[in-house]
Amino acid sequence: MLDKNPASASANFYYGVILLQANRPRKAIPYLLTSTRLHPREPDNYNNLGVAYQMINDTKGAKHYFEQALLLQPDHASARGNLEALLQKNGTP
């Protein structure tokens, strides 16, 4: 699907998620960034970017993207849980 439509936000998003599930966050990030650029109001894009950055131990990047997801959708349960877990793990209130 990406081969035929590289400008598809959903194709980039789902391929990025597949790469995350395959424990390949560095490969996932460009696809998730593309999805975010194409569909900047979708909080799941930011939440998954946060997960990817957390997986590569970039706490600052992860926190930024979880917070971006919550700016778009304050009741985004996954982003809220991910941010809280990140802050607790790193000793930040």
N, C-alpha and C positions, 0 to 999 in steps of 0.2 A: 504494500500500500504506500509506503514512503517513497519507493522508487517511482511510482506513478504520480504522486502528489506530495513533493517535499514541503510544500507550503501548507500542509494540513496540520492545524494545531492539534487535533485529536490523534492523528497518526504519530506525531512527534511525542505527544504526551504518553500514549500507550507503549510506544517503543522504549521510552525512558523508564517507565514503570517496570517493564519486562527486564530491562538491564539492572534496575535496582534489585529486583527479586532474584536475579542471577548473581548478586553481590558484585556488580560492576559499576559502582557509582561514578567513577571518573568518566566512563563511556556514556553514562546516562545524562550527565549534566548538560552537555551541548544540546541534546534533544529536548530536555526540560526547559532550557533557556529559550530555545526556539519556540516551543509551545507557549511560553510565557510572553514572548515578544508578539506572537500572533494573536494571543487571547489574554491580554493583561489583566482582565477583571475576574479571572478564574482562580479562586483561592487554592484549589487542589494543586495547581501548578507550583505555587509558592511552597505549599506544605511538602510536596515531594522534593523540591529543591532543598528544603531544609533537611529532609531525611538524607539526601545524597551528601550534603556537606557534613552532616553529622557522621556519616559512615566513613568519611575521609578525615575525620577528627578536626574539622574546621568549625570550631564552636561558634566563632563570631559570624561566619557565613550562615550556619544553621539557624542561629538565633534571629538573624536579620530576616531570613525567608519565613520562618514561623511567624514572626511579628507581622510581616507583610500579608500573610494569609489571614491573620486575625484582624488587620485593618480593613480588609475587604469583607470579611465575614466574622464578626466578633464571637459568634457562637459555634465556630468550626471546631468540633470536638477533637478531632485528630490533631489539628495544629495546636490547640490548647494543651492537650495531653503531652504532645511531643515537646513543646516549649517548657512545660512544667518539669518533665523528666530531665530535660537538658539542664535547666537551671538547678535542679536538685542535685544532679550528678556532679555539677561543677561548683556547688556550694554558693550559688548566687540566689538571693531571695527573689 
